[in-house]
Amino acid sequence: MEIKMISDTEYTVSGVSIKDIVKQRYCVFDFESTGINHETEHITQIGAVIIENKCIQESKTFNTFIKSPKPIPKSVEQFTGIYNTQLENAPLFKDQYHDFLEFTKDSILITHAGYEFDLPLLLNECKRNELPMITNTCIDTKALFSYLYPEVTEIIWTDYLIKYYNIQDKDLRRHDALGDSILIGRIFLRIIEELQARNINDIEFIDPVIVKRFQIKPLV
């Protein structure tokens, strides 16, 4: 897989290949962090859930807070609902990463905006802790939707996909890594249904897929 930033507002994704999409085992994951700059911020929560047989396996989840080396700013506390007091006795990233890798074993990773944020954030955490970066195939729902709808010019926010696919989200806690993982899983399954309806059994990014980048203002 190759991700290439082509401007401040767009990037391309190529080299993604997933055969027999319905038969695969997927792991949907999400991170919460101390801020939105993946180069300087730290993970504060890891959440993940398994999808098998086109069904979210809510009995198969991974969920842990992570003690950050820097405090969460108050604005981020209010936005995510994760407070510094909750992290005081939380494990360090290096002590939970192996368990996360084991949870994702033999799975294709699913994320939303992971190409822009979650994966670069994880890579930096791995570098800081001298740990190996995860190597699973990873597909981003933003890129997958852009693959299906190259004519769409809007930024593919989570709320855009919730509205487009009429996804139920009122029973989930938003900006919680596990809650968002389940939500991303629901979106992904709807995209899978659409792929099947088009008689698409394999995902192949033969030509680069253009994806609109998030334009997020820092929380203050």
Secondary structure, DSSP 8 states (H G I E B T S, - for coil): -EEEE-SSSEEEEE--EESSGGG--EEEEEEEES-S-TTT--EEEEEEEEEETTEEEEEEEEEEE---SS---HHHHHHH---HHHHTT---HHHHHHHHHHHHTT-EEEESSIIIIIHHHHHHHHHHHT-----S-EEEHHHHHHHH-TT--S---HHHHHHHHT---TTS-TT-HHHHHHHHHHHHHHHHHHHHHTT--SEE--S-EEEE--------
